[in-house]
Amino acid sequence: MIKMVDVLGLKEKEYKNYKMHFATGGKDNKEPYNLFLLNQFSEWQLNQSNKNFQRDYVISLIYYDKDVWLYAGVYKVTDKDPQPVTIGDWNGWHYNDMILMDIQKDLIGRMLLSFKKTPRNSYLTLEYQSDDFMEGPRYIYVHSILDKRVTIEDFKGFDKVAISYQTLKYIIDNNLPTWKSALSNVKGIYLIVDTTNGKQYVGSANGENCLWQRWSDYAKNGHGGNKELQALLKAHGNNYKDNFKYSILEVCNLNLGTEYILSRETYWKEVLMTRQFGLNSN
């Protein structure tokens, strides 16, 4: 098997210069991966709760699947003593100046690595070993090399949609063709979930451009004109929209009228009890 350190061309005497970042995120394991798909991982990684990168270089790996990590590049640390952030969403954290290096840059987003990380610490030195962790990060092996860099997937079907606000915005802003084609040709009932507490909002799309147009409204500001969602953003701040997840409950033929679509919306509100326990007020 091929070792990661060999692919990166690292010698054992250099290990002391490197820190490993196993990115799993705070909300769920897939948060850094989703940010990578949106080209936002590098920026996200710069903000750390502690001074985690006090070495010359950082090798960034992103959780991809159980014991499988996606290579996200090698970064040069340009400030080993980062100062605390005092304003904004990262208040109290530390901003780390780092620059992405050209080391195997063509494998970023393509190389998958096998490694069972037993310590909870997401920041390990490259030479790390312990009694209960016999093979340290130096023994990370190549799992596979993808033909092309991972990207937001093409539309896979209405029953497989479960996307974050940031992903929705990316899809809409970039007019991803398979998504636009699919969502522009069906009316339907959709679901928005507040992932912080599980509360749900049921809505419907029956306008000219169907689900694509309705979801474009949400992509602009997160609330799409819904007063319930507007109230949430007013109470918690505009960035609260990043907690929303979008899915599709039911698709309807273009020839079906508004009255039928609204009746189906009412049906789902009653089934999911979103008036009593969710985010629907009517």
Salt bridges, closest charged atoms under 4 A:
GLU12 OE2 - ARG138 NH1 3.46
ASP56 OD1 - LYS80 NZ 2.40
ASP81 OD1 - LYS51 NZ 2.68
ASP102 OD1 - LYS105 NZ 3.54
GLU127 OE2 - ARG55 NH2 2.81
ASP159 OD1 - LYS160 NZ 3.73
ASP173 OD2 - LYS169 NZ 3.14
ASP217 OD2 - ARG214 NH1 3.20
GLU250 OE2 - ARG264 NE 3.04
GLU265 OE2 - LYS269 NZ 3.25
